[in-house]
Amino acid sequence: KKADASMPLLNETMLAALQTVHDLITCLLPGCRVSIDSKRELRVSNGRLTRSDAQGARRADGRLVRQLSSDAFRGARLPIDEAVDADLRAAGRERKLEDEPYIVFVVAPHLYPAGRVEGKDLAWVYSTDVGEDDDWEEEDPRIDAWVVSTHQVERFVPPRMQIKEVCKVLLYCVLLEALGLHICENLDCVMNNNDSVGEMEKVPLRLCPTCMRKLHLMGVVEDVPATHRRVASFLAEKGLA
């Protein structure tokens, strides 16, 4: 089938945001290995995996925005899983829970979830799970991959703020899904829930003391004061404080 040529690619600002969040996560969680692969291509055919924007949004040329289904990413993790298995075989090791990667696909197209989210049919999402774990055996140790769209940020956030806002979404996904932090009700925490660009702008790129303490108890943050200083220094250096 013919690939959908109306789907945009990540621009240079969004690629820079990926590197920034890579460095931020490394700063926050130095014991975790973070990798970026910005060269993967996903061939998407016209049809059931794309649709015209459910709310009638239009591009600058007047054409309807095309949306991409989260189902387009089913199976996209296979090359990554194969690479993990190859590395472990080369090291003479069997795959264990601590070897499981948390995968986030970051894309430019406007995203919609393939199924209902918390019982609701949503017109769009910033991010969502791919939903492959529904097909896995109960004992399968893999973590379901997520997909994040930069569409809303690119469309509604001023260019000078876009890197910061994308970093918030990605850091939130990693902490929520990979490490198990919950949505936080404390003010001034990156784990605050947000459902709009306006709400997201009020969320900082830092954890509240409660969430940082949780990471400490999990054993992924050893020295909380040193981590605070390291992250604060990084955010100030990048103009993201």
C-alpha positions in Angstrom: 0.0 0.0 0.0 1.0 3.6 -0.6 2.6 5.3 2.5 0.7 8.2 3.9 2.8 11.2 2.7 0.7 13.7 4.7 2.4 12.6 8.0 5.0 15.0 9.2 8.5 14.2 10.5 10.2 15.4 13.6 11.8 18.8 13.1 15.2 20.0 14.4 13.7 21.5 17.5 12.0 18.2 18.4 15.2 16.3 17.8 17.0 18.7 20.1 14.3 18.0 22.7 15.1 14.3 22.5 18.7 14.9 23.3 17.8 17.3 26.1 15.5 14.9 27.8 18.1 12.2 27.3 20.6 14.3 29.3 18.0 15.3 31.9 17.1 11.7 32.6 20.7 10.7 32.8 21.2 13.6 35.2 18.3 12.5 37.4 18.9 8.8 37.2 22.6 8.3 36.4 22.3 4.5 37.0 19.9 4.1 34.1 21.0 3.7 30.5 19.2 6.0 28.1 19.4 5.6 24.4 18.1 7.6 21.4 17.5 6.3 17.9 16.3 9.1 15.7 16.7 7.2 12.4 13.9 4.7 12.6 11.2 4.9 9.9 7.7 3.7 10.3 5.8 3.0 7.1 2.1 3.8 7.6 -0.5 3.0 5.0 -3.6 5.0 4.3 -6.7 3.4 5.8 -7.5 2.2 9.3 -4.3 3.6 10.9 -4.9 7.2 9.9 -7.9 9.5 9.8 -8.8 13.2 9.4 -8.7 15.1 12.6 -11.7 14.3 14.8 -12.1 18.0 15.8 -11.7 19.4 12.3 -8.3 20.9 12.8 -6.7 22.2 9.6 -3.1 22.7 8.4 -1.7 26.0 7.2 -2.7 25.1 3.6 -6.3 24.5 4.6 -6.3 20.8 4.4 -7.5 18.7 7.4 -4.8 17.5 9.8 -4.2 13.8 9.5 -4.1 11.8 12.7 -2.2 8.6 13.4 -3.5 5.7 15.4 -1.5 4.3 18.3 -2.1 0.9 16.6 0.5 1.9 14.0 3.2 1.1 16.6 2.2 -2.5 17.2 5.2 -4.6 16.4 7.5 -1.5 16.1 9.4 -2.6 19.2 10.5 -5.9 17.6 13.9 -4.7 16.3 14.7 -3.2 19.7 13.8 -6.4 21.5 16.0 -8.4 19.0 18.9 -6.0 19.7 18.5 -6.5 23.5 18.5 -10.3 23.0 21.6 -10.2 20.8 23.5 -8.1 23.3 22.6 -10.5 26.1 23.5 -13.6 24.0 26.9 -12.0 23.3 27.4 -11.5 27.0 26.4 -15.0 27.7 23.4 -13.9 29.8 19.7 -14.8 29.8 17.1 -12.0 29.6 15.9 -10.9 33.1 13.4 -8.3 34.4 16.2 -5.7 34.9 17.2 -6.1 31.3 13.7 -5.0 30.0 13.8 -1.7 28.1 11.2 1.0 28.4 10.5 2.2 24.9 8.9 5.5 23.9 8.3 6.3 20.3 8.2 10.0 19.7 6.4 11.2 16.5 5.3 14.4 14.9 1.8 13.4 13.7 -1.3 14.2 15.7 -2.1 11.1 17.7 -5.3 9.3 18.7 -5.6 6.2 20.8 -6.8 3.0 19.1 -9.1 2.1 21.9 -11.0 3.8 24.7 -8.9 5.4 27.5 -10.4 5.1 31.0 -13.8 4.4 29.3 -13.7 7.4 27.1 -13.3 7.9 23.3 -10.7 10.6 23.0 -10.2 12.8 20.0 -6.5 13.0 20.6 -3.8 12.4 23.2 -0.3 13.7 24.0 0.8 10.1 24.7 -0.7 6.7 25.1 0.4 3.1 25.5 0.7 0.9 22.4 -1.5 -1.7 24.1 0.5 -4.8 23.0 0.6 -6.1 26.6 -3.0 -7.2 26.1 -1.7 -9.9 23.9 1.2 -11.1 26.1 1.2 -13.9 28.6 0.7 -12.8 32.2 4.3 -13.7 33.1 5.8 -11.7 30.2 8.2 -9.3 31.9 8.2 -6.7 29.1 6.9 -3.1 29.7 4.4 -2.0 27.2 5.8 0.7 24.9 4.4 4.2 24.7 4.1 6.7 21.9 4.3 10.5 22.3 3.2 13.0 19.8 4.8 16.5 19.5 1.9 17.9 17.4 0.1 19.9 20.1 3.4 21.4 21.3 4.5 22.4 17.8 1.1 23.9 17.0 0.3 25.8 20.2 3.5 26.4 22.2 5.9 29.3 21.3 9.1 28.0 19.7 11.3 29.1 22.6 9.3 27.0 25.0 8.8 23.8 22.8 11.9 21.9 24.0 10.9 22.4 27.7 7.3 21.2 27.1 8.3 18.1 25.2 10.8 17.3 27.9 7.9 17.4 30.5 5.8 14.9 28.5 8.7 12.5 28.0 10.0 12.7 31.6 6.4 12.2 32.9 6.0 9.0 30.7 9.3 7.5 31.9 8.7 8.2 35.6 5.1 7.0 35.4 5.4 3.9 33.2 9.0 2.7 33.7 9.5 3.5 37.3 5.9 3.4 38.6 5.5 6.9 40.1 1.9 8.0 40.2 0.2 11.2 39.2 1.0 13.7 41.9 -1.4 16.2 43.5 1.4 18.2 45.1 2.0 21.6 43.5 5.0 22.2 41.4 5.8 18.6 40.4 6.5 17.2 36.9 4.1 14.4 37.8 1.1 16.8 38.0 -1.6 15.7 35.6 -2.3 18.0 32.7 -4.8 17.7 29.9 -4.0 20.9 27.9 -1.2 23.0 26.7 -2.2 25.7 29.2 -2.0 23.3 32.1 1.3 21.8 30.9 2.9 25.2 30.8 2.3 25.5 34.6 4.1 22.2 35.4 7.8 22.4 36.3 10.6 20.2 35.0 11.3 18.9 38.5 10.0 16.5 41.1 8.4 17.5 44.4 10.1 16.2 47.6 7.5 13.4 47.9 8.1 12.0 44.5 11.9 12.4 44.9 11.6 10.5 48.2 9.8 7.7 46.4 12.6 7.3 43.9 15.0 7.2 46.8 13.0 4.4 48.5 13.0 2.5 45.2 16.8 2.7 45.2 17.1 4.5 41.8 18.1 7.8 43.5 20.8 7.3 46.1 21.7 10.9 47.2 18.7 13.1 47.1 20.4 16.5 47.9 23.1 15.8 45.3 20.5 14.8 42.7 18.5 18.0 43.4 21.7 20.1 42.9 22.7 18.2 39.7 19.2 18.6 38.1 18.9 22.2 39.1 22.3 23.0 37.6 21.4 21.2 34.4 18.1 23.0 34.0 19.7 26.4 34.7 22.5 25.7 32.2 19.9 24.8 29.5 17.6 27.7 30.3 14.8 25.3 31.4 14.5 26.2 35.1 
